[in-house]
Amino acid sequence: MDADGSWKRPVREVTTSAGISQIILTQRLREIVIARDPETLCDDCGIEMITASRSEFDQNRRSAAFTRLVCKECRSAKEEAEKLAAAERQQRLVDEINARFGYRDLDPLEIEQLSLREVVTLLALFRNPIDENYTCSIPLDSWSGSIFSARPEDGRSRLTELWNSGKIYVHPSTPPKAFGWVANSEGDEQPGIYVDRVRWTARGQGPTGSVNATLVKGIKGALTRPWPDSWQMQWASEWDRVMLEEALAYLELCMEEYNFEFSPGDRTRNVLAEALESFALGAVYNFIWRATKDSAAYFQRGGVTRKQAANSTVGRIERSVEYALAQKWDVKIYRRDRRLPWSAVSTTLFTTVLGVGDAMTARPDDVPLDDSEDLDWEPDAADHEVADTADDEREQQ
Ligand SMILES: [Zn+2]
């Protein structure tokens, strides 16, 4: 090299005089020589940078002018240290989570003290356990072929409610990806969980498998006996909530089909809840399907944005419900959409708990337990004669 930093001889001249190719030359040099450039030092260890080629040499010199130079050894040492720190941080997180929220030997749940909503969630969660031994629940994000709740939001909030009130706990076999650090209001990092990645177990003493199996059995038993007064009071509002989730899920599905961006707000909820007060879910499907189809046609005709067309859907549903009520229409009941299977929560509430045959056509009046609080209630035996007899007896008393 010259004093001004330019190369004395081009590479071609060297290879020609030696009678070898450039590739061979580079290979040989790498084997026999380590070239260090005294002008470029590693910013971490202060040792001269190794240069394996002219282009690397030039690049190091250019880079040194505006950025930190770090040698290979320092770089891999740093990566190793970072990996170790990340692993330690993750382990600390898992330890803290287990210490704070982990499964402990606590008194088992008293089924009759639970709300009907909690009963539905617990039964839907643990009747499909991760294994035959009821060891823990399947994480919500790992359900396949079936779904836990009509909409993921509802599933997450149901489990959060149970977790916050100390009724379910994080099972130790929960995968690390379920844990994360969350900044609190003061900016301090706190251990947190992703609710839908956790494997849950119910509260109770001893091995989790027998705790969860006993809970499922206990809930099923409690449902066949006369219900606690609180459940009698609660089932109708739980019906409304789950039906609304079902209607919202179908609306989201239809909107997605037409590539309408949509996230339901209060108005949508109010309109669908009002529709469900007068019509069965299958009829509300009808309103939703027609309204989204008409919104898509509205957009196709032009003159409105896709967003405006999407936003017109809820108004359409509201008007057609009002019109159907005013005209006393017999609204055609739609069948279940194959793309939207019944969720575990819906099946548990409508079939197992309320004994309804087809929740697409059912109305709250169809619930067999309505007038039979003094009877042993069997989910599959909606026997009106028995109910009539009980009413007669009550009148005689
Ligand atoms: Zn270095």
Boltz pocket constraint, residues with backbone or C-beta under 6 A from the ligand:
constraints:
  - pocket:
      binder: B
      contacts: [[A, 42], [A, 43], [A, 44], [A, 45], [A, 46], [A, 47], [A, 70], [A, 71], [A, 72], [A, 73], [A, 74]]
      max_distance: 6.0
